[in-house]
Amino acid sequence: MGAAYFYHLTRRPLEETLPVLLGKACQAGWAIAVRGTDPGRLDWLDEKLWLGPDDGFLPHGRAGGPHDAMQPILLTTEAEAANTPACVMAIDGVAVDAEEVGVLERVCILFDGNDPQAVQHARDQWKALMEAGCAAQYWSEESGRWEKKAEA
């Protein structure tokens, strides 16, 4: 059974934090789906990942291409990703359910700590996953570095 890791972004934006987490997930040998709600936002993230440092390039693609199943990192709006991910990075309040957490190695829920609606949505997700018996961790960067603040 997997676990949900909540990342409360307060100091660094998504486009800086996501590549770090993707790198760690790739090092673990996992196929990854970055799942969001807005295709335009995923196009923007795709561009940010392509423009990253050469020594930290993260091989990835946007869903809908001919080689989706072979992508180590697939950016998608769909719940079912063609690359059969072991890890999902959920952004922008995309839905995550307990069944998904249970079958994956990891579900990372990244949310903007400066957006009250995003914070409330993450709290609601935490509560729903806890009630369903999922393992979870809450990570905050409030102090300037990532610290685990809660675990259930």
VENSUL-V444895 format. One record per residue. N is the residue number from 1. RES is the residue in three letters. NEAR is the number of other C-alpha atoms within 10 Angstrom. Layout:
BEGIN
[[N | RES | NEAR] [N | RES | NEAR]]
END
This chain:
BEGIN
[[1 | MET | 12] [2 | GLY | 19] [3 | ALA | 22] [4 | ALA | 31] [5 | TYR | 21] [6 | PHE | 24] [7 | TYR | 23] [8 | HIS | 22] [9 | LEU | 21] [10 | THR | 17] [11 | ARG | 17] [12 | ARG | 14] [13 | PRO | 13] [14 | LEU | 17] [15 | GLU | 14] [16 | GLU | 13] [17 | THR | 14] [18 | LEU | 18] [19 | PRO | 18] [20 | VAL | 13] [21 | LEU | 13] [22 | LEU | 22] [23 | GLY | 15] [24 | LYS | 11] [25 | ALA | 21] [26 | CYS | 17] [27 | GLN | 9] [28 | ALA | 10] [29 | GLY | 11] [30 | TRP | 20] [31 | ALA | 20] [32 | ILE | 25] [33 | ALA | 32] [34 | VAL | 26] [35 | ARG | 26] [36 | GLY | 21] [37 | THR | 16] [38 | ASP | 14] [39 | PRO | 15] [40 | GLY | 10] [41 | ARG | 13] [42 | LEU | 20] [43 | ASP | 15] [44 | TRP | 12] [45 | LEU | 19] [46 | ASP | 17] [47 | GLU | 11] [48 | LYS | 13] [49 | LEU | 20] [50 | TRP | 14] [51 | LEU | 10] [52 | GLY | 14] [53 | PRO | 9] [54 | ASP | 8] [55 | ASP | 6] [56 | GLY | 11] [57 | PHE | 13] [58 | LEU | 18] [59 | PRO | 13] [60 | HIS | 19] [61 | GLY | 21] [62 | ARG | 20] [63 | ALA | 23] [64 | GLY | 11] [65 | GLY | 9] [66 | PRO | 7] [67 | HIS | 12] [68 | ASP | 19] [69 | ALA | 16] [70 | MET | 14] [71 | GLN | 21] [72 | PRO | 21] [73 | ILE | 28] [74 | LEU | 27] [75 | LEU | 25] [76 | THR | 22] [77 | THR | 20] [78 | GLU | 14] [79 | ALA | 14] [80 | GLU | 11] [81 | ALA | 20] [82 | ALA | 17] [83 | ASN | 18] [84 | THR | 19] [85 | PRO | 22] [86 | ALA | 18] [87 | CYS | 26] [88 | VAL | 30] [89 | MET | 26] [90 | ALA | 21] [91 | ILE | 23] [92 | ASP | 17] [93 | GLY | 19] [94 | VAL | 17] [95 | ALA | 14] [96 | VAL | 20] [97 | ASP | 14] [98 | ALA | 19] [99 | GLU | 13] [100 | GLU | 19] [101 | VAL | 23] [102 | GLY | 17] [103 | VAL | 14] [104 | LEU | 18] [105 | GLU | 17] [106 | ARG | 24] [107 | VAL | 26] [108 | CYS | 23] [109 | ILE | 24] [110 | LEU | 24] [111 | PHE | 24] [112 | ASP | 21] [113 | GLY | 20] [114 | ASN | 12] [115 | ASP | 12] [116 | PRO | 10] [117 | GLN | 13] [118 | ALA | 18] [119 | VAL | 17] [120 | GLN | 13] [121 | HIS | 17] [122 | ALA | 21] [123 | ARG | 13] [124 | ASP | 12] [125 | GLN | 20] [126 | TRP | 22] [127 | LYS | 13] [128 | ALA | 15] [129 | LEU | 21] [130 | MET | 15] [131 | GLU | 10] [132 | ALA | 12] [133 | GLY | 12] [134 | CYS | 21] [135 | ALA | 19] [136 | ALA | 21] [137 | GLN | 16] [138 | TYR | 18] [139 | TRP | 19] [140 | SER | 19] [141 | GLU | 17] [142 | GLU | 14] [143 | SER | 9] [144 | GLY | 10] [145 | ARG | 9] [146 | TRP | 13] [147 | GLU | 13] [148 | LYS | 13] [149 | LYS | 10] [150 | ALA | 11] [151 | GLU | 11] [152 | ALA | 13]]
END
